[in-house]
Amino acid sequence: MSDTELSHNTEDFLKPDDGEGGFTLLELLVVIVILGLLIGLVAPAVLRQLGHAKDSIARQSIAQVGSVLDLYKLDAGSYPSTQDGLQALIAKPDDVDSWAGPYLKTNNLPLDPWGHPYFYQQPSARQGLEYDLCSLGSADKSGQPGDPGMICNK
């Protein structure tokens, strides 16, 4: 291949086309359909994973609050009553003499990942547990500990 042929081909390559450049309507429609299919297939899976992540965070938070309740029990001799609730971790209940709190770093009660307060009752409605500490889950429907949708201590 000579230099003149090479430069000739390069010049042809750099010349603008006589017609207008761009995409056809059919090409754009195909791309839109493919994007729509991808979004339709991927979005539900992503949202499902987000829901599982919140469930996992709720379980971890319940375990952490359970550890704080155990510290309270070491100091006070028993878990807070249902009437005192988790508020006993922040402010001294009237009927407790040996309170060494506050047991939480903030003056706010913890909320579940959906922004709802945790359900607490003592004694537990479930056999073998001393208290119930539950998140009502995404539905925020009240019920008994252990009901479907509720996430509770074990």
C-alpha positions in Angstrom: 0.0 0.0 0.0 1.5 3.3 -1.0 1.4 6.6 0.9 -1.0 8.1 -1.6 -3.5 5.3 -1.1 -3.2 5.5 2.7 -3.7 9.3 2.7 -6.6 8.9 0.2 -8.4 6.4 2.5 -7.8 8.6 5.5 -9.3 11.6 3.7 -12.3 9.5 2.8 -12.7 8.4 6.4 -12.6 12.0 7.7 -15.0 13.4 5.2 -18.5 14.1 6.6 -21.4 12.0 5.1 -23.7 13.7 2.7 -26.7 12.5 4.8 -27.5 13.6 8.3 -26.1 11.4 11.1 -28.0 10.0 14.0 -30.2 7.1 15.0 -33.3 5.9 13.4 -36.6 5.8 15.2 -36.5 2.0 15.1 -33.1 1.9 16.8 -34.3 4.3 19.5 -37.4 2.2 20.1 -35.3 -1.0 20.4 -33.0 0.6 23.0 -36.0 1.9 25.0 -37.6 -1.5 25.0 -34.4 -3.2 26.2 -34.0 -0.6 29.0 -37.6 -1.2 30.0 -37.1 -4.9 30.2 -33.9 -4.5 32.2 -35.6 -2.2 34.7 -38.6 -4.5 34.9 -36.4 -7.5 35.7 -33.8 -5.9 38.0 -35.9 -3.4 40.0 -38.0 -6.1 41.9 -34.9 -8.0 42.8 -33.2 -4.8 44.2 -36.3 -3.9 46.2 -36.5 -7.4 47.6 -32.9 -7.2 48.8 -33.7 -3.9 50.4 -36.5 -5.5 52.3 -34.3 -8.3 53.5 -31.7 -5.8 54.6 -34.2 -4.0 56.8 -35.2 -7.3 58.4 -31.6 -8.1 59.2 -31.0 -4.6 60.7 -34.1 -5.1 62.9 -32.8 -8.4 64.1 -29.4 -6.9 64.9 -31.0 -3.9 66.7 -33.2 -6.2 68.8 -30.2 -8.2 69.8 -28.4 -4.9 70.8 -31.3 -3.6 72.8 -31.6 -7.1 74.4 -28.0 -6.7 75.6 -28.8 -3.4 77.1 -31.9 -4.9 78.8 -29.5 -7.6 80.3 -27.3 -4.8 81.8 -30.4 -3.2 83.2 -31.4 -6.5 84.8 -27.9 -6.9 86.3 -28.3 -3.5 88.1 -32.0 -3.5 88.9 -32.5 -7.2 89.5 -35.3 -7.6 86.9 -36.2 -6.5 83.5 -38.3 -3.3 83.1 -42.0 -3.9 83.5 -44.3 -3.5 80.6 -45.6 -0.3 82.1 -42.0 1.1 82.4 -41.1 -0.2 79.0 -37.9 0.7 77.2 -38.2 4.2 78.7 -36.6 2.6 81.8 -33.4 2.5 79.8 -33.3 6.3 79.6 -35.0 7.5 82.8 -35.1 5.9 86.3 -38.4 4.3 87.0 -40.0 5.2 90.4 -40.1 1.6 91.6 -36.4 0.8 91.0 -33.8 1.5 93.7 -30.5 0.4 92.0 -30.7 2.1 88.6 -27.3 2.8 87.1 -28.5 4.4 83.8 -29.1 5.9 81.4 -28.3 2.7 79.5 -28.6 4.3 76.0 -26.3 7.0 74.6 -29.1 9.1 73.4 -32.2 10.3 75.2 -34.4 8.9 72.4 -35.9 5.4 72.3 -34.6 3.3 69.4 -36.8 2.9 66.4 -37.0 0.0 64.0 -35.7 0.3 60.5 -39.2 1.4 59.3 -39.2 4.3 61.9 -41.6 2.6 64.4 -41.1 2.1 68.1 -40.2 -1.4 69.2 -42.9 -3.5 71.0 -41.8 -4.5 74.6 -43.6 -6.5 77.2 -42.5 -8.3 80.3 -43.2 -11.1 81.2 -43.1 -12.7 77.7 -46.1 -14.2 76.1 -43.8 -16.8 74.6 -42.7 -19.8 76.6 -39.0 -19.8 77.7 -38.4 -16.1 77.4 -38.4 -13.4 80.1 -39.6 -10.6 77.8 -40.7 -9.8 74.3 -38.9 -7.2 72.2 -40.3 -7.0 68.7 -40.4 -4.9 65.6 -43.8 -4.8 63.9 -42.1 -5.0 60.6 -42.8 -3.2 57.4 -46.6 -3.6 57.8 -46.6 -2.0 61.3 -49.5 -4.3 62.2 -49.9 -4.9 65.9 -50.3 -8.5 67.0 -48.8 -11.0 69.4 -45.0 -11.8 69.5 -44.3 -14.6 67.1 -47.0 -13.6 64.7 -46.1 -13.6 61.0 -44.4 -10.3 60.0 -43.2 -9.5 63.4 -39.5 -9.7 64.1 -38.8 -10.7 67.8 -36.0 -11.6 70.2 -35.1 -15.2 70.6 
